[in-house]
Amino acid sequence: MSEDEKLACLTLDLENDWYFDEPGYDHLTFEYIDEFVEMITDLDVPITFFAVGRTIERFPDVINKLENQLDCEFHLHSYQHDTSKDYEFREEVHQGKEAFRNHFGVDPIGYRAPQGNITDRELSQLEELGFKFDASIFPSYRPGVYNNLSSPLEPYTSAAVSSLLEIPFGAFPGVRIPTSHSYFKLVGKPLSAYLSVSPLPNVLIYNIHLQDLYKTDSHDQLQFPKEWIMKRNLKNSERILRENISTIHSRGYKWTTMTEVYHAYTT
């Protein structure tokens, strides 16, 4: 890609709401899937889904609706979205690939780890398993999960692999706050205003979750302070998303997919 070309991707992690599997709390945000499809259609931007393997297996009709009604693509977001990491990574990814292949008929080429928590060894295993790019790294800091403050803001290839491209989450240079919708909900107008004037990377990944947009009974099961964080500005969430997408577009970004970003950096 040329030095002055700017690409933006809207991505969504398609998973169970905070991993609640109890009866009555499973994927409650899917009740809003028609509203979501209508909103994305109205925004007129492509969207990249990183889907959990078990979600693909259990809700094939929802996957089909998204695929058939939106300008979108799908990649893998682990098999079970186990944030404890108490599992064998290669087997977890293998199960996810199998679920993906059984539904779509092809293998995924992109991967995103739960919570962005991935090691160099796991990146190497992704490459061995045939993935072309990873989209796990937050170039930011989360206590107890990752410290990636020195990571590049633009796509790069880690020293741990030979060709696997890392396409990191977007983040503001300097302050390193991710351009993820949960942060814009939490901070509110000041962060959205900063989006209009701050320096930004040439490839900007803006990530959302369905639970960032729609309230369900699952929100009430969260512990403080997470419950307060996730409910903050929830009623204004769609408006914030629309304004932010408009702001990014006004700054000269072309909305595209993660696969197109991969091709732009590898051809």
Backbone as CSV, one residue per row, in Angstrom:
resi,resn,N_x,N_y,N_z,CA_x,CA_y,CA_z,C_x,C_y,C_z
1,MET,0.840,-1.193,0.000,0.000,0.000,0.000,0.873,1.240,0.000
2,SER,0.358,2.337,-0.545,1.121,3.574,-0.604,1.207,4.219,0.766
3,GLU,2.197,5.096,0.943,2.435,5.710,2.245,1.265,6.567,2.708
4,ASP,0.534,7.150,1.751,-0.554,8.046,2.146,-1.912,7.355,2.168
5,GLU,-1.958,6.051,1.856,-3.227,5.325,1.889,-3.583,4.970,3.329
6,LYS,-4.840,5.189,3.690,-5.282,4.906,5.054,-6.482,3.949,5.000
7,LEU,-6.345,2.822,5.717,-7.367,1.782,5.718,-7.950,1.631,7.116
8,ALA,-9.263,1.479,7.191,-9.949,1.250,8.461,-10.775,-0.024,8.366
9,CYS,-10.785,-0.790,9.440,-11.583,-2.022,9.501,-12.474,-1.994,10.730
10,LEU,-13.736,-2.283,10.520,-14.659,-2.513,11.624,-14.692,-4.015,11.870
11,THR,-14.304,-4.428,13.076,-14.299,-5.853,13.404,-15.212,-6.098,14.602
12,LEU,-15.770,-7.297,14.638,-16.640,-7.681,15.752,-16.272,-9.081,16.211
13,ASP,-16.062,-9.235,17.516,-15.792,-10.545,18.106,-17.128,-11.211,18.408
14,LEU,-17.446,-12.251,17.637,-18.739,-12.921,17.742,-18.614,-14.067,18.737
15,GLU,-19.123,-13.825,19.940,-18.914,-14.742,21.059,-20.098,-14.663,22.010
16,ASN,-20.102,-15.585,22.967,-21.118,-15.521,24.009,-20.865,-14.308,24.899
17,ASP,-21.936,-13.729,25.445,-21.825,-12.519,26.249,-21.104,-12.825,27.560
18,TRP,-19.837,-12.428,27.625,-19.010,-12.650,28.823,-18.992,-14.117,29.238
19,TYR,-19.155,-15.005,28.254,-18.911,-16.432,28.462,-19.926,-17.071,29.421
20,PHE,-21.124,-16.471,29.569,-22.158,-17.071,30.406,-22.805,-18.229,29.643
21,ASP,-22.653,-19.434,30.155,-23.261,-20.606,29.516,-24.460,-21.136,30.284
22,GLU,-24.801,-20.467,31.387,-25.914,-20.950,32.194,-27.221,-20.823,31.416
23,PRO,-28.193,-21.731,31.690,-29.484,-21.636,31.009,-30.098,-20.247,31.200
24,GLY,-30.559,-19.688,30.112,-31.184,-18.377,30.168,-30.237,-17.220,29.903
25,TYR,-28.933,-17.490,29.781,-27.965,-16.413,29.571,-27.040,-16.668,28.378
26,ASP,-27.411,-17.588,27.530,-26.532,-17.993,26.444,-26.773,-17.146,25.194
27,HIS,-25.760,-16.345,24.806,-25.825,-15.538,23.580,-27.094,-14.680,23.534
28,LEU,-27.405,-14.010,24.620,-28.635,-13.214,24.668,-28.630,-12.071,23.666
29,THR,-27.471,-11.543,23.314,-27.433,-10.428,22.369,-27.893,-10.840,20.976
30,PHE,-27.964,-12.140,20.704,-28.459,-12.571,19.392,-29.936,-12.214,19.207
31,GLU,-30.622,-11.852,20.292,-32.002,-11.377,20.166,-32.061,-10.091,19.346
32,TYR,-30.931,-9.382,19.265,-30.872,-8.095,18.579,-30.224,-8.202,17.202
33,ILE,-30.067,-9.411,16.679,-29.279,-9.563,15.461,-29.910,-8.842,14.276
34,ASP,-31.232,-8.780,14.215,-31.878,-8.059,13.115,-31.602,-6.560,13.207
35,GLU,-31.644,-6.021,14.427,-31.321,-4.602,14.617,-29.876,-4.325,14.229
36,PHE,-29.005,-5.248,14.579,-27.588,-5.072,14.251,-27.382,-5.070,12.736
37,VAL,-27.987,-6.020,12.044,-27.866,-6.092,10.587,-28.376,-4.798,9.952
38,GLU,-29.481,-4.299,10.456,-30.044,-3.055,9.918,-29.084,-1.882,10.126
39,MET,-28.469,-1.815,11.304,-27.548,-0.721,11.590,-26.316,-0.779,10.696
40,ILE,-25.690,-1.947,10.560,-24.491,-2.069,9.742,-24.811,-1.803,8.275
41,THR,-25.969,-2.257,7.827,-26.396,-1.977,6.456,-26.529,-0.481,6.240
42,ASP,-27.105,0.218,7.218,-27.283,1.659,7.113,-25.940,2.392,7.150
43,LEU,-24.989,1.893,7.930,-23.661,2.504,7.996,-22.899,2.327,6.682
44,ASP,-23.252,1.287,5.945,-22.664,1.026,4.629,-21.150,0.862,4.702
45,VAL,-20.695,0.045,5.663,-19.273,-0.290,5.760,-19.152,-1.814,5.822
46,PRO,-18.082,-2.369,5.266,-17.854,-3.810,5.434,-17.489,-4.106,6.876
47,ILE,-17.722,-5.330,7.295,-17.408,-5.716,8.669,-16.748,-7.085,8.660
48,THR,-15.745,-7.243,9.511,-15.039,-8.511,9.662,-15.410,-9.131,10.993
49,PHE,-15.923,-10.362,10.957,-16.283,-11.081,12.172,-15.177,-12.063,12.543
50,PHE,-14.796,-12.059,13.826,-13.953,-13.100,14.391,-14.866,-13.956,15.261
51,ALA,-15.203,-15.146,14.764,-16.249,-15.966,15.377,-15.662,-17.112,16.184
52,VAL,-16.215,-17.330,17.361,-15.847,-18.460,18.209,-16.401,-19.746,17.577
53,GLY,-15.591,-20.802,17.583,-16.006,-22.050,16.949,-17.299,-22.607,17.502
54,ARG,-17.459,-22.590,18.818,-18.685,-23.119,19.421,-19.896,-22.280,19.040
55,THR,-19.708,-20.986,18.876,-20.804,-20.125,18.437,-21.230,-20.499,17.020
56,ILE,-20.265,-20.761,16.156,-20.581,-21.186,14.787,-21.379,-22.482,14.814
57,GLU,-20.957,-23.421,15.643,-21.633,-24.722,15.714,-23.057,-24.598,16.243
58,ARG,-23.258,-23.745,17.239,-24.547,-23.699,17.936,-25.541,-22.748,17.290
59,PHE,-25.059,-21.781,16.508,-25.961,-20.788,15.924,-25.679,-20.599,14.434
60,PRO,-25.759,-21.684,13.660,-25.465,-21.560,12.221,-26.435,-20.626,11.502
61,ASP,-27.691,-20.534,11.972,-28.657,-19.656,11.313,-28.266,-18.189,11.466
62,VAL,-27.732,-17.829,12.637,-27.273,-16.447,12.847,-26.079,-16.157,11.940
63,ILE,-25.144,-17.096,11.853,-23.982,-16.927,10.976,-24.439,-16.736,9.536
64,ASN,-25.399,-17.557,9.102,-25.895,-17.456,7.731,-26.570,-16.110,7.478
65,LYS,-27.313,-15.624,8.455,-27.984,-14.330,8.298,-26.963,-13.216,8.104
66,LEU,-25.934,-13.213,8.936,-24.895,-12.198,8.815,-24.191,-12.299,7.470
67,GLU,-23.857,-13.518,7.078,-23.127,-13.724,5.826,-23.963,-13.313,4.617
68,ASN,-25.259,-13.602,4.660,-26.118,-13.362,3.505,-26.588,-11.914,3.390
69,GLN,-26.652,-11.197,4.519,-27.258,-9.873,4.496,-26.262,-8.724,4.644
70,LEU,-25.008,-9.030,4.941,-24.030,-7.969,5.148,-22.834,-8.119,4.213
71,ASP,-22.143,-7.041,3.979,-20.850,-7.059,3.298,-19.823,-7.424,4.361
72,CYS,-19.479,-8.700,4.450,-18.694,-9.155,5.604,-17.796,-10.323,5.235
73,GLU,-16.936,-10.666,6.182,-16.102,-11.857,6.092,-15.931,-12.421,7.501
74,PHE,-15.473,-13.681,7.577,-15.336,-14.362,8.863,-13.930,-14.927,9.031
75,HIS,-13.438,-14.837,10.272,-12.200,-15.487,10.679,-12.449,-16.134,12.049
76,LEU,-11.428,-16.735,12.632,-11.600,-17.541,13.841,-11.212,-16.782,15.105
77,HIS,-11.999,-16.984,16.146,-11.768,-16.356,17.455,-11.709,-17.446,18.526
78,SER,-10.843,-18.431,18.318,-10.687,-19.599,19.198,-11.875,-20.543,19.054
79,TYR,-11.852,-21.633,19.797,-12.981,-22.563,19.750,-13.979,-22.307,20.873
80,GLN,-13.494,-22.097,22.100,-14.404,-21.994,23.237,-14.310,-20.670,23.993
81,HIS,-13.411,-19.787,23.589,-13.211,-18.490,24.247,-12.970,-18.668,25.749
82,ASP,-12.032,-19.519,26.067,-11.641,-19.773,27.452,-10.524,-18.796,27.820
83,THR,-10.846,-17.806,28.640,-9.852,-16.790,28.989,-8.853,-17.270,30.039
84,SER,-9.095,-18.445,30.643,-8.161,-18.962,31.638,-6.880,-19.498,31.010
85,LYS,-6.943,-19.800,29.715,-5.830,-20.404,28.983,-5.437,-21.750,29.571
86,ASP,-6.374,-22.400,30.234,-6.120,-23.719,30.808,-6.485,-24.784,29.767
87,TYR,-5.757,-24.757,28.655,-6.013,-25.694,27.574,-4.769,-25.788,26.707
88,GLU,-4.741,-26.772,25.830,-3.627,-26.929,24.903,-3.950,-26.103,23.664
89,PHE,-3.126,-25.110,23.377,-3.444,-24.125,22.352,-3.652,-24.766,20.980
90,ARG,-2.767,-25.646,20.598,-2.880,-26.246,19.266,-4.197,-26.993,19.106
91,GLU,-4.609,-27.718,20.128,-5.870,-28.456,20.053,-7.058,-27.504,20.021
92,GLU,-6.973,-26.417,20.795,-8.037,-25.409,20.790,-8.215,-24.823,19.390
93,VAL,-7.118,-24.496,18.752,-7.197,-23.917,17.408,-7.658,-24.962,16.403
94,HIS,-7.185,-26.192,16.562,-7.609,-27.264,15.655,-9.124,-27.459,15.717
95,GLN,-9.694,-27.479,16.924,-11.141,-27.614,17.055,-11.866,-26.435,16.419
96,GLY,-11.312,-25.240,16.613,-11.915,-24.063,16.010,-11.896,-24.126,14.498
97,LYS,-10.757,-24.545,13.936,-10.661,-24.676,12.484,-11.674,-25.691,11.952
98,GLU,-11.849,-26.786,12.676,-12.792,-27.815,12.245,-14.225,-27.274,12.225
99,ALA,-14.603,-26.536,13.288,-15.937,-25.947,13.335,-16.121,-24.944,12.199
100,PHE,-15.104,-24.149,11.941,-15.143,-23.153,10.868,-15.281,-23.836,9.509
101,ARG,-14.454,-24.851,9.272,-14.464,-25.557,7.987,-15.792,-26.279,7.761
102,ASN,-16.353,-26.852,8.816,-17.621,-27.577,8.672,-18.756,-26.649,8.242
103,HIS,-18.663,-25.392,8.654,-19.735,-24.446,8.286,-19.456,-23.759,6.957
104,PHE,-18.248,-23.230,6.786,-17.948,-22.400,5.618,-17.348,-23.179,4.447
105,GLY,-16.844,-24.373,4.720,-16.259,-25.178,3.653,-14.825,-24.825,3.318
106,VAL,-14.240,-23.884,4.049,-12.843,-23.492,3.857,-12.206,-23.276,5.222
107,ASP,-10.880,-23.257,5.255,-10.172,-22.967,6.498,-10.086,-21.458,6.709
108,PRO,-10.098,-21.013,7.959,-9.894,-19.579,8.222,-8.450,-19.193,7.953
109,ILE,-8.236,-17.952,7.514,-6.849,-17.495,7.322,-6.439,-16.501,8.408
110,GLY,-7.418,-16.009,9.192,-7.123,-15.052,10.247,-7.543,-15.571,11.603
111,TYR,-6.849,-15.116,12.640,-7.124,-15.579,14.011,-7.079,-14.395,14.971
112,ARG,-7.924,-14.445,15.982,-7.867,-13.486,17.084,-8.028,-14.250,18.394
113,ALA,-7.102,-14.048,19.318,-7.125,-14.741,20.604,-8.063,-14.040,21.578
114,PRO,-8.730,-14.799,22.455,-9.552,-14.180,23.497,-8.744,-13.200,24.331
115,GLN,-9.303,-12.016,24.579,-8.667,-10.942,25.343,-7.352,-10.458,24.746
116,GLY,-7.059,-10.845,23.515,-5.790,-10.454,22.917,-4.588,-11.091,23.583
117,ASN,-4.806,-12.187,24.283,-3.761,-12.824,25.078,-3.116,-13.947,24.262
118,ILE,-1.947,-13.683,23.692,-1.271,-14.669,22.853,0.231,-14.548,23.042
119,THR,0.920,-15.678,22.966,2.366,-15.714,23.175,3.096,-15.915,21.846
120,ASP,4.401,-15.693,21.857,5.206,-15.927,20.652,5.108,-17.384,20.201
121,ARG,5.119,-18.297,21.155,5.017,-19.726,20.808,3.686,-20.009,20.117
122,GLU,2.619,-19.383,20.587,1.309,-19.607,19.975,1.221,-18.975,18.591
123,LEU,1.882,-17.843,18.400,1.940,-17.251,17.063,2.639,-18.197,16.093
124,SER,3.718,-18.807,16.556,4.435,-19.760,15.721,3.548,-20.956,15.361
125,GLN,2.751,-21.408,16.323,1.844,-22.525,16.052,0.746,-22.129,15.063
126,LEU,0.264,-20.898,15.151,-0.720,-20.432,14.172,-0.146,-20.515,12.761
127,GLU,1.078,-20.085,12.610,1.714,-20.134,11.299,1.829,-21.577,10.817
128,GLU,2.221,-22.472,11.714,2.336,-23.890,11.353,0.989,-24.471,10.943
129,LEU,-0.089,-23.951,11.510,-1.432,-24.459,11.228,-2.070,-23.799,10.008
130,GLY,-1.307,-22.963,9.321,-1.766,-22.450,8.049,-2.407,-21.077,8.068
131,PHE,-2.412,-20.396,9.190,-2.996,-19.055,9.241,-2.073,-18.054,8.549
132,LYS,-2.688,-17.056,7.918,-1.938,-16.028,7.198,-1.727,-14.775,8.044
133,PHE,-2.687,-14.471,8.925,-2.514,-13.301,9.780,-3.143,-13.541,11.141
134,ASP,-2.629,-12.817,12.106,-3.176,-12.796,13.461,-3.632,-11.378,13.752
135,ALA,-4.700,-11.250,14.542,-5.232,-9.922,14.881,-5.508,-9.836,16.372
136,SER,-4.557,-10.309,17.169,-4.757,-10.431,18.613,-4.152,-9.306,19.432
137,ILE,-3.108,-8.673,18.933,-2.295,-7.805,19.778,-2.933,-6.435,19.986
138,PHE,-3.203,-6.120,21.252,-3.510,-4.743,21.647,-2.175,-4.045,21.920
139,PRO,-1.803,-3.033,21.152,-0.549,-2.316,21.443,-0.763,-1.368,22.623
140,SER,-1.110,-1.962,23.742,-1.547,-1.214,24.912,-1.134,-1.983,26.163
141,TYR,-1.785,-1.696,27.270,-1.450,-2.341,28.542,-2.729,-2.726,29.271
142,ARG,-2.792,-3.989,29.713,-3.907,-4.468,30.524,-3.323,-5.272,31.674
143,PRO,-3.441,-4.778,32.904,-2.803,-5.445,34.040,-3.166,-6.920,34.131
144,GLY,-2.146,-7.751,34.244,-2.355,-9.170,34.417,-2.645,-9.928,33.139
145,VAL,-2.782,-9.216,32.015,-3.105,-9.890,30.748,-2.004,-9.668,29.716
146,TYR,-1.629,-8.397,29.459,-0.571,-8.123,28.496,0.027,-6.741,28.759
147,ASN,1.253,-6.592,28.312,1.920,-5.291,28.286,2.599,-5.153,26.931
148,ASN,1.896,-4.503,26.002,2.383,-4.371,24.638,2.644,-2.909,24.278
149,LEU,3.084,-2.129,25.256,3.280,-0.702,25.020,4.385,-0.419,24.008
150,SER,5.275,-1.383,23.803,6.345,-1.182,22.825,6.027,-1.805,21.473
151,SER,4.856,-2.412,21.331,4.496,-3.061,20.070,4.157,-2.033,19.000
152,PRO,4.420,-2.347,17.729,4.078,-1.422,16.639,2.576,-1.176,16.546
153,LEU,2.217,-0.009,16.049,0.810,0.326,15.816,0.347,-0.088,14.428
154,GLU,1.291,-0.324,13.526,0.973,-0.733,12.158,1.184,-2.241,12.012
155,PRO,0.605,-2.866,10.976,0.854,-4.297,10.740,2.345,-4.600,10.637
156,TYR,2.740,-5.762,11.174,4.151,-6.145,11.198,4.259,-7.661,11.292
157,THR,5.453,-8.164,11.116,5.727,-9.590,11.296,6.616,-9.764,12.506
158,SER,6.153,-10.543,13.467,6.887,-10.778,14.705,8.158,-11.580,14.434
159,ALA,9.140,-11.381,15.289,10.386,-12.147,15.185,10.156,-13.626,15.467
160,ALA,9.005,-13.964,16.051,8.715,-15.351,16.402,8.245,-16.175,15.208
161,VAL,7.940,-15.508,14.081,7.400,-16.206,12.915,8.161,-15.762,11.671
162,SER,7.906,-16.452,10.563,8.591,-16.090,9.322,7.729,-15.231,8.411
163,SER,6.406,-15.463,8.385,5.579,-14.710,7.450,4.215,-14.314,8.008
164,LEU,3.799,-14.868,9.128,2.493,-14.542,9.703,2.417,-13.041,9.994
165,LEU,1.441,-12.368,9.392,1.304,-10.926,9.580,0.472,-10.644,10.818
166,GLU,0.970,-9.779,11.674,0.194,-9.304,12.824,-0.499,-8.000,12.430
167,ILE,-1.824,-7.981,12.546,-2.598,-6.766,12.305,-3.160,-6.348,13.659
168,PRO,-2.499,-5.444,14.365,-2.889,-5.127,15.741,-4.170,-4.311,15.803
169,PHE,-4.817,-4.344,16.956,-5.932,-3.459,17.223,-5.467,-2.011,17.062
170,GLY,-6.379,-1.146,16.695,-6.042,0.259,16.640,-5.786,0.821,18.029
171,ALA,-4.938,1.839,18.093,-4.663,2.521,19.359,-4.173,3.923,19.070
172,PHE,-4.461,4.831,19.988,-3.971,6.197,19.860,-2.476,6.228,20.173
173,PRO,-1.660,6.812,19.277,-0.230,6.940,19.591,-0.026,7.727,20.890
174,GLY,1.020,7.385,21.596,1.314,8.086,22.847,0.540,7.525,24.011
175,VAL,-0.753,7.826,24.076,-1.554,7.367,25.212,-1.890,5.890,25.114
176,ARG,-1.848,5.341,23.901,-2.048,3.906,23.662,-3.420,3.396,24.119
177,ILE,-4.426,4.235,24.127,-5.787,3.772,24.389,-6.308,3.094,23.135
178,PRO,-6.803,1.852,23.218,-7.284,1.157,22.018,-8.517,1.839,21.420
179,THR,-8.614,1.771,20.087,-9.812,2.250,19.409,-10.832,1.109,19.370
180,SER,-11.215,0.695,20.557,-12.251,-0.324,20.745,-13.481,0.364,21.333
181,HIS,-14.647,-0.083,20.911,-15.863,0.646,21.253,-16.105,0.706,22.765
182,SER,-15.665,-0.309,23.491,-15.861,-0.307,24.939,-15.157,0.874,25.600
183,TYR,-14.005,1.291,25.057,-13.296,2.446,25.608,-14.027,3.741,25.282
184,PHE,-14.583,3.844,24.083,-15.335,5.045,23.733,-16.606,5.166,24.571
185,LYS,-17.235,4.048,24.884,-18.395,4.066,25.777,-17.989,4.517,27.177
186,LEU,-16.872,4.012,27.644,-16.434,4.299,29.008,-16.023,5.757,29.170
187,VAL,-15.206,6.257,28.270,-14.684,7.616,28.394,-15.705,8.648,27.924
188,GLY,-16.456,8.314,26.893,-17.494,9.220,26.412,-16.989,10.262,25.433
189,LYS,-17.601,11.443,25.463,-17.339,12.490,24.470,-15.876,12.894,24.347
190,PRO,-15.108,12.992,25.437,-13.703,13.414,25.276,-12.897,12.507,24.346
191,LEU,-13.118,11.195,24.433,-12.340,10.292,23.588,-12.807,10.371,22.136
192,SER,-14.102,10.499,21.905,-14.600,10.654,20.537,-14.111,11.963,19.929
193,ALA,-14.038,13.017,20.743,-13.504,14.288,20.249,-12.029,14.148,19.901
194,TYR,-11.289,13.400,20.716,-9.863,13.187,20.465,-9.650,12.411,19.166
195,LEU,-10.592,11.512,18.844,-10.507,10.737,17.608,-10.460,11.648,16.377
196,SER,-11.073,12.798,16.468,-11.149,13.696,15.315,-9.865,14.493,15.093
197,VAL,-8.975,14.544,16.086,-7.779,15.381,15.965,-6.471,14.636,16.223
198,SER,-6.525,13.494,16.856,-5.308,12.779,17.237,-4.589,12.196,16.027
199,PRO,-3.253,12.095,16.091,-2.544,11.260,15.106,-3.072,9.827,15.210
200,LEU,-3.146,9.146,14.089,-3.657,7.780,14.070,-2.799,6.932,13.133
201,PRO,-2.725,5.626,13.374,-1.988,4.760,12.442,-2.677,4.704,11.089
202,ASN,-1.912,4.378,10.042,-2.482,4.300,8.697,-3.461,3.146,8.538
203,VAL,-3.292,2.106,9.354,-4.276,1.024,9.405,-4.935,1.083,10.777
204,LEU,-6.226,1.366,10.775,-6.945,1.575,12.024,-8.016,0.503,12.190
205,ILE,-7.844,-0.340,13.195,-8.813,-1.393,13.490,-9.710,-0.925,14.626
206,TYR,-11.006,-0.860,14.354,-12.005,-0.426,15.344,-12.838,-1.658,15.700
207,ASN,-12.767,-2.070,16.963,-13.414,-3.321,17.371,-14.653,-3.084,18.229
208,ILE,-15.655,-3.929,18.009,-16.891,-3.878,18.783,-17.307,-5.288,19.199
209,HIS,-18.227,-5.347,20.170,-18.921,-6.572,20.555,-20.427,-6.265,20.567
210,LEU,-21.219,-7.276,20.390,-22.666,-7.060,20.473,-23.061,-6.554,21.855
211,GLN,-22.366,-7.016,22.899,-22.711,-6.572,24.250,-22.286,-5.133,24.521
212,ASP,-21.488,-4.541,23.603,-21.194,-3.110,23.685,-22.390,-2.274,23.222
213,LEU,-23.287,-2.906,22.476,-24.369,-2.176,21.823,-25.744,-2.439,22.415
214,TYR,-25.958,-3.652,22.952,-27.306,-4.052,23.345,-27.309,-4.613,24.765
215,LYS,-28.215,-4.109,25.580,-28.323,-4.565,26.973,-29.171,-5.819,27.057
216,THR,-28.698,-6.784,27.821,-29.446,-8.002,28.105,-29.357,-8.300,29.599
217,ASP,-29.999,-9.359,30.027,-29.936,-9.763,31.439,-28.515,-10.147,31.845
218,SER,-27.673,-10.448,30.878,-26.290,-10.802,31.198,-25.555,-9.638,31.849
219,HIS,-25.882,-8.404,31.446,-25.225,-7.241,32.053,-25.426,-7.211,33.565
220,ASP,-26.583,-7.645,34.005,-26.900,-7.594,35.440,-26.178,-8.675,36.238
221,GLN,-25.559,-9.626,35.547,-24.840,-10.698,36.238,-23.365,-10.359,36.453
222,LEU,-22.920,-9.246,35.904,-21.517,-8.861,36.051,-21.250,-8.310,37.442
223,GLN,-20.015,-8.451,37.882,-19.600,-7.937,39.179,-19.134,-6.488,39.035
224,PHE,-19.275,-5.725,40.110,-18.739,-4.367,40.132,-17.203,-4.442,40.158
225,PRO,-16.465,-3.606,39.411,-16.942,-2.455,38.635,-17.272,-2.770,37.187
226,LYS,-17.107,-4.055,36.758,-17.326,-4.371,35.349,-18.762,-4.078,34.936
227,GLU,-19.710,-4.324,35.842,-21.098,-4.036,35.498,-21.272,-2.550,35.187
228,TRP,-20.700,-1.681,36.018,-20.816,-0.243,35.797,-20.136,0.162,34.497
229,ILE,-18.953,-0.412,34.250,-18.205,-0.080,33.030,-19.001,-0.456,31.790
230,MET,-19.564,-1.661,31.780,-20.234,-2.131,30.580,-21.600,-1.479,30.371
231,LYS,-22.208,-0.974,31.437,-23.501,-0.293,31.286,-23.345,1.191,30.970
232,ARG,-22.146,1.725,31.199,-21.948,3.154,30.982,-22.163,3.509,29.504
233,ASN,-22.971,4.516,29.283,-23.274,5.016,27.934,-23.861,3.957,27.009
234,LEU,-24.421,2.883,27.573,-24.972,1.823,26.737,-26.144,2.329,25.891
235,LYS,-26.950,3.216,26.458,-28.091,3.762,25.704,-27.626,4.644,24.548
236,ASN,-26.433,5.191,24.663,-25.893,6.063,23.616,-24.910,5.336,22.698
237,SER,-24.780,4.027,22.879,-23.709,3.290,22.218,-23.814,3.332,20.699
238,GLU,-25.012,3.148,20.156,-25.150,3.158,18.701,-24.825,4.540,18.135
239,ARG,-25.268,5.586,18.807,-24.959,6.943,18.347,-23.452,7.185,18.357
240,ILE,-22.765,6.736,19.416,-21.316,6.907,19.501,-20.635,6.170,18.349
241,LEU,-21.089,4.955,18.058,-20.492,4.184,16.972,-20.688,4.891,15.638
242,ARG,-21.888,5.366,15.378,-22.150,6.048,14.111,-21.270,7.296,13.973
243,GLU,-21.157,8.068,15.043,-20.345,9.280,14.987,-18.869,8.951,14.773
244,ASN,-18.375,7.920,15.444,-16.969,7.562,15.303,-16.656,7.055,13.896
245,ILE,-17.545,6.264,13.324,-17.328,5.776,11.967,-17.322,6.942,10.987
246,SER,-18.221,7.898,11.193,-18.254,9.086,10.350,-16.962,9.899,10.495
247,THR,-16.477,10.036,11.729,-15.230,10.772,11.974,-14.052,10.117,11.266
248,ILE,-13.941,8.806,11.387,-12.832,8.083,10.759,-12.897,8.239,9.238
249,HIS,-14.099,8.148,8.686,-14.256,8.328,7.242,-13.844,9.741,6.816
250,SER,-14.207,10.731,7.624,-13.892,12.124,7.285,-12.395,12.400,7.317
251,ARG,-11.653,11.536,7.995,-10.201,11.713,8.081,-9.455,10.991,6.964
252,GLY,-10.189,10.557,5.954,-9.566,10.019,4.754,-9.357,8.524,4.741
253,TYR,-9.980,7.811,5.672,-9.823,6.364,5.707,-10.810,5.681,4.764
254,LYS,-10.333,4.628,4.126,-11.187,3.756,3.330,-11.572,2.557,4.189
255,TRP,-12.866,2.314,4.334,-13.325,1.164,5.110,-13.167,-0.103,4.277
256,THR,-12.552,-1.123,4.874,-12.266,-2.349,4.145,-12.312,-3.538,5.107
257,THR,-11.834,-4.693,4.655,-11.838,-5.897,5.478,-10.414,-6.242,5.918
258,MET,-10.316,-7.121,6.887,-8.999,-7.544,7.361,-8.238,-8.303,6.275
259,THR,-8.953,-9.071,5.463,-8.283,-9.786,4.375,-7.662,-8.808,3.392
260,GLU,-8.359,-7.714,3.113,-7.813,-6.716,2.199,-6.591,-6.020,2.808
261,VAL,-6.596,-5.801,4.111,-5.407,-5.259,4.764,-4.236,-6.225,4.627
262,TYR,-4.511,-7.507,4.854,-3.472,-8.520,4.692,-2.874,-8.479,3.288
263,HIS,-3.729,-8.412,2.283,-3.227,-8.380,0.910,-2.454,-7.090,0.627
264,ALA,-2.907,-5.991,1.200,-2.217,-4.710,0.976,-0.791,-4.735,1.506
265,TYR,-0.558,-5.516,2.572,0.766,-5.555,3.190,1.622,-6.705,2.707
266,THR,1.061,-7.579,1.888,1.833,-8.757,1.468,1.969,-8.861,-0.036
267,THR,1.447,-7.889,-0.802,1.578,-7.930,-2.261,2.297,-6.674,-2.722
